[in-house]
Amino acid sequence: MDFVSCALLILLTCATIHVLCSFLVRSRKPNYKLPPGPSPLPIVGNLLELGHKPHESLAKLAKIHGPVMSLKLGQITTVVVSSAEMAKEVLLTHDHSLSNRTIPQSVSVLNHENYSLAFIPVSPLWRDLRKICNGQLFSHKTLDASQDVRRKKVQQLLTEIHQSSQIGEAVDIGTAVFKTTINLLSNTIFSVDLVHSAGTAGEFKDLVTNITKLVGTPNLADYFPVLKMFDPQGIKRHQAKNVEKVLHIFDRLVNQRLKHREDTNVDSHRDMLDALLNISQENKMMDKTMIEHLSHDLFVAGTDTTTSTLEWAMTELIRNPEVMSKAIKELELTIGRGNPVEESDIARLPYLQAIIKETFRLHPPVPFLLPRKAERDVNVCGYTIPKDAQVLVNVWTIARDPTIWDNPELFYPERFLGSNIDVKGQNFELAPFGSGRRICPGMLLAMRMLLLMLGSLLSSFNWKLEDGMKVEDMDMDDKFGITLQKAQPLRVVPVKISN
């Protein structure tokens, strides 16, 4: 359904009486000062101003109304933050009051909202899950121990690309990287490949993309709670089918492992699943259902964002051959062109690291950090974020702020050389993983995967556009969802390097 079409207004009529009654109840003006913002229309508020690309629409509105701005999206008061200073207020200064989430209807399927690490409220359960992720799943020690898995999966990627280079066949970078990423994750967690061909990788990629797309799709039922029972856009219905498919896969894998452990009486795989099952024997919180829902979050969040970032990085390198040349030169001088890139090499590749940072800046995988919810009235720079308001941090806008970045539209990794700006949540001008208590727990693994894959692709092959396409003809449009993906897949021809 076109969100800005006349169908929107037709659907809203069934909520009009309810909304008008709410207006009458709330007719008394609040005794606090909301941040400035555009004047809302009756009933719909500012919904129609979101457009097809809300990250861009709200960036334009922020230029008019300021870096902390309030909107009325249906019945939901929403505060949008569009500067590094205001992001710090939300993510650090007032982190405790703004740590919980607003939960979209697209997440409230198959009871997932009660298990999702990304969306459950700060609570003993949430703390236990974070402790498990930080201490056992994504610690430096655990990731160091699983380097061989990543090395093997990246080598398989290079082998498949080599086959394409021999026949001059273009590679769909997004699909190839997705297959590698999902198998890397599935081997790290389950010790198996989840997909075995480009075809099945494409199908699974579409499934994950559909999940994240629906989570990011503006949904009338989220803005007018009375519509939740009707699911007017069918978002919850479609999402339930998607999530059921993913959970079914993990249910099968967990059952297989449980049977294996029962038959052999040993946790022989020594992977994340064995670690979680061992925890489940001592902690009733970590049961089979929790493991399956946690796996859902890790796979959906980890595959989509990693794939999108690497596809954008390769796109920018093709468009900027001088940057590509510098990256290749660094690899050649540091490890030797054509030699495999190891994770231990990454610390000696500052320009490669700068390329990933610049890709995060210009093409943040998540344009808005997952929405936060005010647990109480919060004062920010003289304005009040009222209790229950939704808070959005527009990292896409912040990363293009000309008061922070010189030539912000230019892909220029050199800006990070000699800079202390990092992506670990302490620099609010570049926070693709978020910050504070809700920072992404898989950040360390994501950075290892991105740098290892990108370095390997650049070290092992030269790259050219297919069918004589020119750089200036490349489609740089993005498509909005909870992740910001490239609208048109990047297809490039790998060329074997001469020894």
Secondary structure, DSSP 8 states (H G I E B T S, - for coil): --TTSHHHHHHHHHHHHHHHHHHHHT-S--SS--------BTTTBTGGGS-S-HHHHHHHHHHHH-SEEEEEETTEEEEEE-SHHHHHIIIIITGGGS-EE---TTT-STTGGGT-TTTS-SSHHHHHHHHHIIIIISSHHHHHHTHHHHHHHHHHHHHHHHHHHHTT--EEHHHHHHHHHHHHHHHHHHSS-S--SHHHHHHHHHHHHHHHHHHHS--HHHHSGGGTTT-TT-HHHHHHHHHHHHHHHHHHHHHHHHHHHHHHSS-TT-SHHHHHHHHHHH-TTS-HHHHHHHHHHHHHHHHHHHHHHHHHHHHHHHH-HHHHHHHHHHHHHHT-TTS---GGGGGG-HHHHHHHHHHHHHS-SSSB---EE-SS-EEETTEEE-TT-EEEEBHHHHTT-TTTSSSTTS--GGGGTT----SSSS-TTS-TT--GGGS-TTHHHHHHHHHHHHHHHHHHEEEEEGGG--GGG----EE-SSS-EESS--EEEEEE---
